[in-house]
Amino acid sequence: MSEPVLQLKDATIYQGESMVLSNINFEMQKGDFVYLIGKTGSGKSSFMKTLYGDLELTEGEGSVVDFNLRTMKEKDIPFLRRKLGVVFQDFKLLPDRTVNSNLEFVLRATGWKDKVDIKQKIESVLDKVDMKTKGFKFPHELSGGEQQRIAIARALLNDPELILADEPTGNLDPQTSIEVMEVLQDINKNGNTILMATHDYALLLKYPSKTLKCDQNKVFEVVQRKN
Ligand SMILES: Nc1ncnc2c1ncn2[C@@H]1O[C@H](COP(=O)(O)OP(=O)(O)OP(=O)(O)O)[C@@H](O)[C@H]1O
């Protein structure tokens, strides 16, 4: 049976007064891997921001996990974010503490208290991104690809129902992009639902999946041609 984790119905997204994307109709089911593509400025980040509550949805209908984007209040946003894993282009790790402390910080901020549970959870997410031996390192001691794998581990901490990755390979060279993509593919195979905004057409060709395109204020599904 299909389980929608994300639904948009005639949703229109604005940045201030200007309309960025209009009448979006889109649904994602549990377990999907969907790309969001489009030129610079076409609205990919605005789309993502709407989904994680950084940009208010003021027109149309939208729900993400169990949250109604139209009726959700400011105070609900932290609870929405707990059900999401968000990954950014620039990793956003805290530079003043180790990988383990970065992960512990998020767990404590989201209500985890038991030391043993915290340690086990950290080990389990680091294992998923193949970084089990790097917990004691500081972010600056890691390569870009390793930092992004830690950011993905961080996104997995609260068993998210949906992972939103906004240009996760945007700062990485092609080979490292593939390594990070392999991690995202693995966690998708293990049941995680992922929406990934990207510019990187080489990744789309190597790992074909359902693809949405933002263009001229619209969002539509593109069908990949098989040669
Ligand atoms: N904070 C903001 N305030 C006003 N306008 C904004 C803001 N952020 C983005 N915009 C505008 O909204 C439009 C869509 O931008 P957005 O960042 O969503 O595009 P994008 O496809 O993610 O681009 P990129 O690939 O460069 O990140 C652009 O015209 C941009 O100038």
The ligand as an SDF file (V2000), in Angstrom:
LIG
                    3D

 31 33  0  0  0  0  0  0  0  0999 V2000
   15.5600   35.0660    0.5110 N   0  0  0  0  0  0  0  0  0  0  0  0
   15.0980   35.4530   -0.6990 C   0  0  0  0  0  0  0  0  0  0  0  0
   14.4330   36.6170   -0.8550 N   0  0  0  0  0  0  0  0  0  0  0  0
   13.9550   36.9910   -2.0520 C   0  0  0  0  0  0  0  0  0  0  0  0
   14.0980   36.2840   -3.1690 N   0  0  0  0  0  0  0  0  0  0  0  0
   14.7560   35.1230   -3.0790 C   0  0  0  0  0  0  0  0  0  0  0  0
   15.2990   34.6370   -1.8530 C   0  0  0  0  0  0  0  0  0  0  0  0
   15.9080   33.4490   -2.0760 N   0  0  0  0  0  0  0  0  0  0  0  0
   15.7390   33.1980   -3.4000 C   0  0  0  0  0  0  0  0  0  0  0  0
   15.0530   34.1860   -4.0080 N   0  0  0  0  0  0  0  0  0  0  0  0
   14.6820   34.2360   -5.4360 C   0  0  0  0  0  0  0  0  0  0  0  0
   13.8280   33.1480   -5.7140 O   0  0  0  0  0  0  0  0  0  0  0  0
   14.1580   32.5640   -6.9720 C   0  0  0  0  0  0  0  0  0  0  0  0
   14.4740   31.0790   -6.7810 C   0  0  0  0  0  0  0  0  0  0  0  0
   15.6850   30.9420   -6.0360 O   0  0  0  0  0  0  0  0  0  0  0  0
   16.1770   29.5460   -5.4440 P   0  0  0  0  0  0  0  0  0  0  0  0
   17.3290   29.8190   -4.5360 O   0  0  0  0  0  0  0  0  0  0  0  0
   15.0160   28.8120   -4.9090 O   0  0  0  0  0  0  0  0  0  0  0  0
   16.6760   28.8360   -6.7930 O   0  0  0  0  0  0  0  0  0  0  0  0
   17.5960   27.5630   -6.9850 P   0  0  0  0  0  0  0  0  0  0  0  0
   17.0040   26.8130   -8.1480 O   0  0  0  0  0  0  0  0  0  0  0  0
   17.7400   26.8230   -5.7160 O   0  0  0  0  0  0  0  0  0  0  0  0
   18.9670   28.1910   -7.4150 O   0  0  0  0  0  0  0  0  0  0  0  0
   20.4690   27.6770   -7.1090 P   0  0  0  0  0  0  0  0  0  0  0  0
   20.6220   26.4440   -7.9220 O   0  0  0  0  0  0  0  0  0  0  0  0
   21.2980   28.8070   -7.5750 O   0  0  0  0  0  0  0  0  0  0  0  0
   20.5620   27.4390   -5.6350 O   0  0  0  0  0  0  0  0  0  0  0  0
   15.3000   33.3800   -7.5310 C   0  0  0  0  0  0  0  0  0  0  0  0
   14.7680   34.3180   -8.4270 O   0  0  0  0  0  0  0  0  0  0  0  0
   15.8850   34.0590   -6.3320 C   0  0  0  0  0  0  0  0  0  0  0  0
   16.4520   35.2960   -6.6930 O   0  0  0  0  0  0  0  0  0  0  0  0
  1  2  1  0
  2  3  1  0
  2  7  2  0
  3  4  2  0
  4  5  1  0
  5  6  2  0
  6  7  1  0
  6 10  1  0
  7  8  1  0
  8  9  2  0
  9 10  1  0
 10 11  1  0
 11 12  1  0
 11 30  1  0
 12 13  1  0
 13 14  1  0
 13 28  1  0
 14 15  1  0
 15 16  1  0
 16 17  2  0
 16 18  1  0
 16 19  1  0
 19 20  1  0
 20 21  2  0
 20 22  1  0
 20 23  1  0
 23 24  1  0
 24 25  2  0
 24 26  1  0
 24 27  1  0
 28 29  1  0
 28 30  1  0
 30 31  1  0
M  END
$$$$
